[in-house]
Amino acid sequence: MQTILQDVRYALRLMRRNKLITIISVCTLAIGIGANTSIFSVVYGVLLHPLPYPGSERLVAVLERQPKMTISVSYPDFEDMSGHVTSFESMAGAQRASFNLTGLGDAERVQGRWVSANFFSTFGVPISIGRDFRPEDDREGATPTTILSYAFWQNHFSGARDVLGKVIALNDKQYTVIGVAPANFKYGEGIELYTPLTLAKTPMWGRGAHSGLVMIGRLKPGVTIDQARAELNTLYSAVEAAHPGEGMPGRKASVNPLLDIFIGDVQRPLWIMFAAVGLMLLIACSNVAMLLLARATARHRELAIRNALGASRGQILRQLLTESVLLSLVGGVLGIFVAGWGLSLLRAAKPANLPRVDEIALHPWVLVFTAGLAVFTGILFGLIPALHGSNTSVNEVLKDAAVRGSSGRSGRSRNVLVAAEFGLALVLLIAAGLTIKSFVRLLAVNLGFEAQNLTTFQLSFPAQKYQPMQALHLLDRYRDEAAAIPQVQNVAYANGAPLVGVVSQSFYRVQDNMRDLKAMHEAALSLTTPEFLDTMKITLQRGRFLTHDDRADTQKVVVIDENLAKEVFPGQDPVGQQIKYPADEQGNPNIMQIVGVVAHVKEYGLDDTTPIKTQMYVPIAQAPGEYLADSVRQITVLVRSTSDTAALAHSMRGKLAQLDSTLPLYNVKTYEQVVRDDTEVKRFTTSLLAAFAGLALLLAAIGIYGVLSYAVEQRTREIGIRMALGASGGAVVRMIITQAMRTIGVGLLAGVVVALALTRYMSAILYGVSSWDPMVFSGITALLALVALLASYIPARRATNVDPLAAVRYE
């Protein structure tokens, strides 16, 4: 221990004596370690940090896996299976909900969850005040009850404990408050209250209906996910045999850790960012290693004398590694501050669609990672200089030739580091280049409609107050009133809208058997009005769009998109053909005649990764009764206007208040905002990769400049003699640049090979770009070569300033 302390004290003295090298090394490492800590904080907070529930590792989410997609569970299947599973301690159900809240000030829309009675107990979470749901609360005919979130309790009731027993109006129905959830409990973003699942039951809750219900199970100790999945699949088969003709034939269970439901599809982009920032740290390590290698070469006399006085190679190696690790630890401490600053910027930005942002912080395990990273980094960049410095003997120092030999060894080490640095920089720059090109193509994609000057918002009609046809009559009046607002060009409404939220529907050709899976197709179903086409500015390719003559008492019609026409009616004219879908839970067909074909639009995202690639538009006035009743629960209104968004929203709210002041207008967004939100995670990933790549390029340029500057200084006598013997300045410049580019060329070649191997893992996050895109590979390689050439030229040009006569006299 005494020896180590002595090494530390000496290392501190050396750091004070070599202030410039210390400052450059520490700052370089602080940026590299700080960036790694920031990204690891994101990775840990989003992907690795356990969910804030007791025994969260045993919580799983169960969905229904169909032949073509994975979707939510039907309520009858949930009822049948939740009471018979043996792999689970408990099985709860939860479904997204939203309510019109009235009676507590202005009408507002609040987000909630329909949950089964054992929801909180499945999570292992006790109610903060009041009581939990009981089985009798979750039965048909029960008195409506609700449990408030802690935030809702504070915001609307100021944390008053007499909230228990109070009644609040949700969708014009009276709910009694029976409890308040704990402050730290959260199941989804912005959830403000929980109500019994049975209260959400509608006629559409058959086995073929999928309204967002997720089964949440707590596995018994020792039971694996595979075992639970096998049991649920057996139950699915039994349910299908007991209820033939109901639900999708051949359906299975999709069982995954609950965490997967929260993180969605951000896992791969985050790991790619973490790998990218790791490459940047390696490049920073190469730079610091070259600095320390130069210092070790300058200290060869000191180290040789230590060896002559009895210090073993191991002792010298330990001393040099102590110095490098100490530098890295100081850089790590500063890196924590850099990481904290980076995280504060991230939290301020609040990227849309990035889950668990509130849980991103410098957790204790993140600090452990930083400490380990600092030690590892210190050993990594200090190892080559330490091995080189500890291999110096006094005999070599006393011989002038041996000095040149030592320089030769250090020169080879520097060449290896430069080649590795440029290879790593190339990999990172190619990854960034592919991501940037992909993102640019994604933003340039044809949406199929015109997003500019288009605003969307939503409103909901409570079933307690509005029958479906009453809701449609009010919507028609509202549409007409809104269309009269100055600067409003078109107004339409539908059960959903592209990129905002739309339902899907299985359908068949009229002649096909509706139980034949091979004949089934899936499309996004828009129940809408005739104004939808002009409001969205979707291109009509054939036939006509919907009209006001398409009423409930006329021929049922449908307009399809070009993809559906190609998939279902290849080589045929689809206009005049008929398709059908189940109109009710009994499977009675709703037969519609195709009257038009429109352009395909991006319904589910700009990258169009959904398995549902077709669309159909049905007059909302002709929607089957159960579909219509479900649709008016949440209607999307679309307005094309040149007015300012805030002014437009104010006018639209005013028009709605004149018709019914208890209906809140919510989720007001321009389509530019909708597109921005849809691409936010990709924008976040692209921006960070571009920043890391830019920093890597800068570090690589600094590295080659520093190496060549040092090499020129070491070769002053050699260059002077060459010039004294007749070599021109141009020849010297060419010699130095050629030698440098030979080393860099090896690094770039290795980098291309590594990039080809690694970028294939990026395919899933790229859009319209191959993972081996030749333009990106060749362009980035040429860019790095050009940067290396420019960085090499300055020290090479400086070499021509050597005085040949002075060099000869020195010799």
Secondary structure, 3 states (H helix, E strand, C coil): CHHHHHHHHHHHHHHHHCHHHHHHHHHHHHHHHHHHHHHHHHHHHHHHCCCCCCCHHHEEEEEEECCCCEECECHHHHHHHHCCCCCEEEEEEEEEEEEEEECCCCCEEEEEEEECCCHHHHHCCCCCEECCCCHHHHCCCCCCEEEECHHHHHHHHCCCHHHCCCEEEECCEEEEEEEECCCCCCCCCCEEEEEEHHHHCCCCCCCCCCCCEEEEEEECCCCCHHHHHHHHHHHHHHHHHHCCCCCCCCCEEEEEEHHHHHHCCCHHHHHHHHHHHHHHHHHHHHHHHHHHHHHHHHCHHHHHHHHHCCCCHHHHHHHHHHHHHHHHHHHHHHHHHHHHHHHHHHHHHCCCCCCCHHHCCCCHHHHHHHHHHHHHHHHHHHHHHHHHHCCCCHHHHHCHHHHHHHHHHHHHHHHHHHHHHHHHHHHHHHHHHHHHHHHHHHHCCCCCCCCCCEEEEEECCCCCCCCHHHHHHHHHHHHHHHHCCCCEEEEEEECCECCCECEEEEEEECCCCCCCHHHCEEEEEEEECCCHHHHHCCCEEEECCCCCCCCCCCCCEEEEEHHHHHHHCCCCCCCCCEEEEECCCCCCEEEEEEEEEECCCCCCCCCCCCCCCCEEEEEHHHCCHHHHHHHCCCEEEEEEECCCHHHHHHHHHHHHHHHCCCCCCEEEEEHHHHHHHHCHHHHHHHHHHHHHHHHHHHHHHHHHHHHHHHHHHHCHHHHHHHHHCCCCHHHHHHHHHHHHHHHHHHHHHHHHHHHHHHHHHHHHHCCCCCCCCHHHHHHHHHHHHHHHHHHHHHHHHHHCCCCHHHHHHHC
